[in-house]
Amino acid sequence: MPPALKSPPSSPEAIISADDKTLKNLKRLIWLYFWLLIFEGTFRKWVLPQFSDILLVIRDPVVMAIYYLAFKVRVFPRNAYIVALAIIALFSWLAALLVLMPYLAPKQIFLVSAFGFRCNFLHLPLIFIIGKLVTAEEVKKFGWWVLAGMIPMALLMAIQFNASPDSFLNRTAGLGESLQIDAGGGKIRPAGTFSFVSGVVSYSALAAAYLLYGALRRGVYRNWLLYSAGFALLIAISVSGSRSTLLAVMMVVSSMLAIILVRPSAINRFGRTLLIVALALGVASQVPLFKEGVQILSNRFSDAAEAGEESIAGGLFHRVVGAFTEGLGHVPHAPIGGYGLGIGTNGGAKFLTGQNTFLLAEGEWGRIILESGPILGLAFVIWRTLLTAKIGLVSFRLLRRGEILPTILFGAGFMSLLSGQFGQPTSLGFAVFVCGLCLAAANREMIAPEETGTSTPVGRPVRRVARRSRFAEQLHTSGAPHRNSDGLTDR
């Protein structure tokens, strides 16, 4: 009997076609992750509040699908950061199992530690995948939707601000009777489409980043979008009742200092930025709602300054630095194996007590160290710090070559990655997504002609050939192939 015929191997064209289709599906999933990040709270508060606990992790299946397809087409990141993260994650979970075994039932141990694992580790590799697959033009497209979405978001927040605290619009996630956080004067802190005001903080910072970029780069976004989004952002800040929202936007604006120092030519567009801010502020100042919101926000700063006997600037400084010093202060008191991965998250607390609360520490670094102990906890804190520093270094190098968007996006996302509360799904989602966009902003990007006189790919530095004219240099570099890196270690 003749041997069975083997099917012929797939042609290179078929393989390329299959990979191309998978890559398109990967990008669709990244867009799905973005939209779920924005509207996750809408489902948890209004559409399906009875399934609020399940919807808390609605983006997890999307992340797992992204990882599966990334492995399939060999674009899953393989660098020192991912290896170190995997080691920390494995030992943190094993330590949690050993620590919790004498006190909890196996089901509780699994649920609490699994939730802690997804909060601390599951989503972080997505930063590198977004940075690898998303192009610079797609980063700008995300920005268009962020700016356009800022307009209805601010309108919704204004309505929530005017509504009573127990209004349907001001519901929290789930079927409980809890209210949104109080802002003073009988007002709450509007959460927009998010479950809590923390989502507004991150969204406002991202909108401010794209608004600043659009003001500094002519033709990226239409003027009507920039002026409308600028006005909407001012309204959102004023009615937010949140000092963190103002601080997050100020962090983005402070990136202008680095841009002006490193790329002085950006000052040419600085006047346009001031014009957008001035016009938006002038229109907003005529709105009674804006005045009322500013007054309440001002009262919160004044009350905090009086209670702490420190200035408003000092209070803002304490909010930033205190997140680190307070967390490190737990190192001498944390058990060597910690209290168990996931114990310090709101989700873990709900598995154990039935209530959303902080069982260990409210600050992120404190939670990590108390959960995983001084060795593994500090290792994860150092990992986050090093990754933040590396992304900042990449952004700075790109700024020196003329690309300002990574630096602006870094201003919007670095605090979330460094000390943001990963136990809060929205904060985790924005940290991952914004930092991923920060890396992706240089993919196949061209330096603006008005800054350099030529258009040069920014992905890798281009070596000038001696005695070659600029025109010849442009001819020789215009068709240079772009090299996809495997994450930060190749950048």
C-alpha positions in Angstrom: 0.0 0.0 0.0 1.6 3.3 -1.1 2.3 5.8 1.7 -0.2 8.5 2.3 0.5 11.6 0.4 1.6 14.5 2.6 -0.2 17.8 2.0 2.1 20.4 0.4 3.5 23.0 2.7 1.7 26.3 2.7 3.1 28.8 0.3 4.9 31.9 1.7 2.1 34.0 0.3 -0.5 32.0 2.2 1.6 32.3 5.4 2.0 36.1 4.9 -1.7 36.4 4.2 -2.6 34.4 7.3 -0.3 36.5 9.5 -1.6 39.7 8.0 -5.2 38.7 8.9 -4.1 37.8 12.4 -2.3 41.1 12.8 -5.5 42.9 11.7 -7.5 41.0 14.3 -4.9 41.9 16.9 -5.4 45.6 16.1 -9.2 45.2 16.2 -8.8 43.7 19.7 -6.6 46.6 20.8 -9.4 49.0 19.6 -11.9 46.8 21.5 -9.8 47.1 24.6 -9.9 50.9 24.2 -13.6 51.1 23.8 -14.3 48.8 26.8 -11.9 50.9 28.9 -14.0 54.0 28.1 -17.5 52.4 28.5 -16.9 49.7 31.1 -18.4 51.8 33.8 -21.5 52.5 31.6 -22.3 48.8 31.7 -21.5 48.4 35.3 -23.6 51.4 36.5 -26.6 51.6 34.1 -26.9 48.8 31.5 -26.1 45.6 33.4 -25.6 46.6 37.1 -26.6 43.1 38.2 -23.5 41.8 36.5 -21.2 44.5 37.8 -18.7 42.1 39.5 -18.3 40.0 36.3 -18.0 43.2 34.1 -15.2 44.3 36.4 -12.9 42.0 34.4 -14.6 42.4 31.0 -11.3 43.3 29.4 -9.4 40.2 30.6 -10.8 37.9 27.9 -9.7 40.6 25.3 -6.2 40.6 26.8 -6.0 36.8 26.7 -7.1 36.8 23.0 -4.5 39.4 22.2 -1.8 37.3 23.9 -2.9 34.2 22.0 -2.8 35.9 18.6 0.5 37.6 19.5 2.1 34.2 20.3 0.6 32.8 17.1 2.3 35.3 14.9 5.4 35.6 17.1 5.0 39.2 18.2 4.6 38.5 21.9 7.4 40.4 23.6 10.4 38.4 24.8 12.7 40.8 26.6 14.2 41.2 30.1 11.2 43.1 31.4 8.8 40.2 30.5 11.1 37.5 31.9 11.5 39.5 35.2 7.8 40.1 35.4 7.0 36.4 34.9 9.5 35.4 37.7 8.0 38.0 40.1 4.5 36.9 39.3 5.1 33.2 39.7 6.8 33.6 43.1 4.3 36.1 44.3 1.4 33.7 43.6 3.2 30.7 45.2 4.0 32.9 48.3 0.3 33.8 48.5 -0.8 30.2 48.4 1.6 29.3 51.2 0.6 32.3 53.3 -3.1 32.0 52.9 -3.4 28.2 53.1 -3.8 28.0 57.0 -6.5 30.7 57.1 -8.8 30.4 54.0 -10.6 27.8 52.1 -9.0 26.7 48.8 -11.7 28.5 46.8 -11.2 31.8 48.6 -7.4 31.4 48.2 -7.8 30.8 44.5 -10.2 33.7 43.9 -8.2 36.3 46.0 -4.8 35.4 44.6 -6.0 35.1 41.0 -7.6 38.5 41.2 -4.3 39.9 42.7 -2.4 38.2 39.8 -4.6 39.8 37.2 -4.3 43.2 38.9 -0.5 43.2 39.2 0.7 41.2 36.2 -1.8 40.1 33.6 -2.2 43.3 31.6 1.4 44.6 31.7 2.8 42.7 28.6 0.1 44.6 26.6 2.2 47.7 26.8 4.9 46.1 24.6 2.4 44.7 22.2 0.7 48.0 21.6 4.1 49.7 21.3 5.0 47.1 18.6 1.9 46.8 16.5 0.2 50.2 16.6 1.5 52.7 14.1 2.0 56.5 14.7 -1.0 57.3 12.5 -3.1 54.9 14.5 -1.9 56.6 17.7 -3.2 59.9 16.3 -6.5 58.3 15.3 -6.9 57.2 18.9 -6.3 60.8 19.8 -9.0 62.0 17.5 -11.5 59.8 19.3 -10.3 60.8 22.7 -10.7 64.5 21.9 -14.1 64.0 20.2 -15.2 61.9 23.2 -14.1 64.7 25.6 -17.1 66.8 24.4 -20.0 64.4 25.4 -17.9 63.3 28.4 -17.8 66.9 29.7 -21.5 67.4 29.0 -22.4 64.2 30.9 -20.2 65.3 33.8 -21.9 68.7 33.9 -25.3 67.1 34.1 -24.1 64.7 36.8 -22.6 67.6 38.7 -26.0 69.4 38.7 -28.0 66.3 39.5 -28.7 65.2 43.1 -26.2 62.8 44.7 -28.8 60.0 44.6 -29.7 60.5 41.0 -29.8 57.6 38.6 -27.0 59.3 36.6 -24.8 59.3 39.8 -25.1 55.6 40.5 -22.0 53.6 41.4 -21.2 50.2 40.0 -23.6 47.4 41.0 -27.0 47.3 42.7 -25.9 48.8 46.0 -27.1 52.1 47.5 -23.6 53.7 47.8 -23.0 57.2 46.3 -20.2 58.7 44.3 -17.5 60.5 46.4 -18.6 63.9 47.8 -17.0 67.1 46.5 -18.6 69.5 49.0 -21.4 71.9 48.7 -23.9 69.1 48.2 -22.2 68.0 45.0 -20.5 64.7 44.0 -17.4 64.1 41.9 -18.9 63.2 38.5 -17.6 59.9 37.1 -18.8 60.4 33.5 -19.0 57.0 31.8 -16.6 55.5 34.3 -17.4 53.7 37.5 -15.6 56.2 39.6 -13.9 59.6 39.3 -10.5 57.9 38.9 -11.4 57.2 35.3 -12.1 60.9 34.7 -8.6 61.7 36.1 -6.9 59.4 33.5 -9.1 60.4 30.6 -8.7 64.1 31.2 -4.9 63.7 31.3 -4.9 61.7 28.0 -7.2 64.3 26.4 -4.9 67.1 27.6 -2.0 65.3 26.0 -3.6 65.0 22.6 -4.9 68.6 22.9 -1.4 69.9 23.5 0.0 67.8 20.7 -2.7 69.1 18.3 -1.9 72.7 19.3 1.8 72.2 18.6 1.4 70.3 15.3 -0.4 72.1 12.6 -2.9 70.0 10.6 -3.0 67.0 12.9 -6.5 67.8 14.1 -9.1 70.3 12.9 -9.4 73.6 14.7 -13.0 73.0 15.6 -12.0 69.8 17.4 -9.2 71.4 19.3 -11.3 74.4 20.5 -14.3 72.3 21.4 -12.2 69.7 23.2 -10.3 72.4 25.0 -13.5 74.0 26.2 -14.9 70.6 27.2 -11.7 69.8 29.1 -11.9 73.0 31.2 -15.5 72.2 32.0 -14.6 68.7 33.0 -11.8 69.9 35.3 -14.0 72.5 36.9 -16.9 70.2 37.7 -14.8 67.2 38.6 -14.3 68.3 42.2 -11.1 66.3 42.0 -7.6 67.7 42.8 -6.1 64.6 41.2 -7.7 65.6 37.9 -6.1 69.0 38.0 -2.8 67.5 39.0 -2.9 65.0 36.2 -3.5 67.7 33.6 -0.7 69.8 35.1 1.7 66.9 34.7 0.9 66.8 31.0 1.3 70.6 30.6 4.7 70.4 32.4 6.0 68.2 29.6 6.0 71.5 27.6 9.1 72.5 29.6 11.1 69.5 28.3 9.9 70.2 24.8 10.9 73.8 24.9 14.3 73.0 26.4 15.2 70.2 24.0 13.3 71.3 20.9 13.3 75.2 21.0 11.6 75.2 17.5 8.4 74.0 19.2 8.1 77.5 20.7 6.9 78.6 17.2 3.7 76.8 17.9 3.5 77.8 21.6 1.5 80.9 20.7 -1.2 78.8 19.1 -1.4 76.7 22.3 -1.9 79.8 24.4 -4.6 81.0 22.0 -6.6 77.8 22.3 -6.3 77.9 26.1 -7.2 81.6 26.3 -10.2 81.3 24.0 -11.5 78.1 25.8 -11.0 79.7 29.2 -12.7 82.9 28.1 -15.8 81.1 26.9 -15.8 78.7 29.9 -15.6 81.6 32.4 -18.9 82.9 31.1 -20.7 79.7 32.1 -22.2 79.7 35.6 -21.6 76.0 36.0 -17.9 76.5 35.4 -17.7 79.2 38.1 -19.5 77.0 40.6 -17.3 74.1 39.9 -14.1 76.2 40.2 -15.4 77.5 43.5 -16.0 74.0 44.9 -12.6 72.8 43.6 -10.9 75.9 45.2 -12.7 75.2 48.5 -11.3 71.7 48.5 -7.7 73.0 48.0 -8.2 75.6 50.7 -9.7 73.1 53.2 -6.9 70.7 52.6 -4.3 73.4 53.0 -5.9 74.6 56.3 -6.2 71.0 57.6 -2.6 70.1 56.8 -1.3 73.6 57.5 0.5 73.7 54.2 0.1 75.6 50.9 -1.8 74.4 47.9 1.4 73.8 46.1 2.8 71.9 49.1 -0.4 69.8 49.2 0.0 68.8 45.6 3.7 67.9 46.2 2.7 65.8 49.2 0.1 63.9 47.1 2.8 62.9 44.6 5.7 62.2 46.9 3.6 60.8 49.7 2.5 57.8 47.5 6.2 56.6 47.5 7.4 57.5 51.0 4.3 56.0 52.7 4.6 52.8 50.7 8.3 52.3 51.5 7.5 53.0 55.2 5.7 49.6 55.3 8.9 47.6 54.4 10.1 47.1 58.0 6.6 45.9 59.1 5.6 43.6 56.2 5.9 39.8 56.8 8.6 38.2 54.7 6.0 36.5 52.6 3.4 39.3 52.8 -0.2 38.9 53.7 -1.1 37.3 50.3 -1.4 38.5 46.7 -4.8 40.2 46.2 -5.7 40.8 49.8 -5.1 44.5 49.5 -7.3 45.0 46.4 -11.0 46.0 46.6 -11.9 42.9 44.7 -9.9 40.7 47.0 -11.6 42.3 50.0 -15.0 41.7 48.5 -14.3 38.0 48.1 -13.4 37.9 51.8 -15.7 40.4 53.5 -18.4 41.1 50.9 -17.5 44.8 50.8 -15.2 47.0 48.7 -12.6 48.3 51.1 -8.9 48.6 51.7 -7.8 45.8 54.0 -4.1 46.7 54.0 -3.2 50.2 52.6 -4.8 52.7 50.3 -1.6 53.6 48.5 -0.4 51.4 45.7 3.2 50.9 46.8 2.0 50.1 50.4 -0.5 47.6 49.1 2.2 45.8 46.9 4.7 45.6 49.8 2.2 44.4 52.4 0.7 41.8 49.9 3.9 40.3 48.7 6.4 41.1 51.4 9.6 43.2 51.4 11.4 41.1 48.9 8.9 40.3 46.1 6.9 43.5 46.8 10.0 45.7 46.4 11.0 43.7 43.4 7.7 44.6 41.7 8.0 48.2 42.7 11.5 48.4 41.3 10.2 46.7 38.1 7.6 49.3 37.6 10.1 52.1 38.4 12.6 50.8 35.9 10.0 50.4 33.2 8.7 53.9 33.8 12.3 55.3 33.6 13.0 53.3 30.4 9.9 54.6 28.7 10.8 58.1 29.8 14.3 57.7 28.4 12.9 56.4 25.0 10.5 59.4 24.9 13.4 61.8 25.6 15.6 60.3 22.9 12.7 60.6 20.4 12.2 64.2 21.5 15.8 65.0 20.6 15.1 63.6 17.1 12.1 65.9 16.8 9.1 63.7 17.8 7.2 65.4 20.6 4.2 63.1 21.0 5.9 60.3 23.0 7.0 62.9 25.6 3.5 64.4 25.9 1.9 60.9 26.2 4.6 60.0 28.8 3.4 63.0 30.8 -0.1 61.6 30.8 0.8 58.0 31.7 3.9 57.8 33.8 2.3 58.4 37.2 -0.3 55.7 36.5 2.4 53.2 35.7 4.7 54.2 38.5 2.2 54.4 41.4 -1.3 54.1 40.0 -3.7 51.8 41.7 -3.7 48.6 39.6 -6.4 47.1 41.9 -8.7 49.6 40.2 -9.4 48.2 36.7 -9.8 51.6 35.0 -6.5 52.9 36.4 -4.7 49.8 35.4 -6.2 50.0 31.9 -5.2 53.6 31.3 -1.7 52.9 32.6 -1.2 50.1 30.2 -2.9 51.7 27.2 -1.3 55.2 27.5 2.2 53.8 28.0 1.7 51.5 25.1 0.7 54.4 22.9 3.8 56.3 24.2 6.0 53.5 22.7 3.9 53.2 19.5 4.0 57.0 18.8 7.4 56.6 17.0 6.5 53.7 14.7 7.1 54.8 11.1 6.8 58.4 12.3 8.4 61.2 10.3 10.1 64.2 11.9 8.2 67.4 11.1 9.8 69.2 8.0 9.5 72.6 9.7 11.9 71.4 12.4 14.6 69.7 10.4 14.3 70.7 6.8 13.9 67.1 5.8 11.6 64.2 6.7 13.6 61.5 8.4 12.3 58.3 10.0 12.6 58.5 13.8 12.5 54.8 14.6 16.3 54.5 14.4 19.0 57.2 14.1 20.1 57.7 10.5 23.9 57.8 9.9 25.0 60.7 7.7 27.4 59.8 5.0 30.4 62.2 4.6 30.1 64.7 1.8 26.5 63.8 1.0 24.1 66.7 0.5 20.8 66.9 2.3 19.0 66.3 -0.9 21.0 63.1 -1.5 20.6 62.1 2.1 16.8 62.4 1.7 16.8 60.3 -1.4 18.9 57.6 0.3 16.8 57.5 3.5 13.3 58.0 2.2 12.9 54.3 1.3 14.7 52.9 4.3 12.8 50.0 5.7 11.4 50.2 9.2 12.6 47.6 11.7 10.1 46.4 14.2 11.8 46.1 17.5 11.0 43.5 20.2 10.2 46.0 22.9 12.2 48.4 24.9 15.4 46.5 24.8 15.7 47.0 21.1 14.9 50.7 21.1 
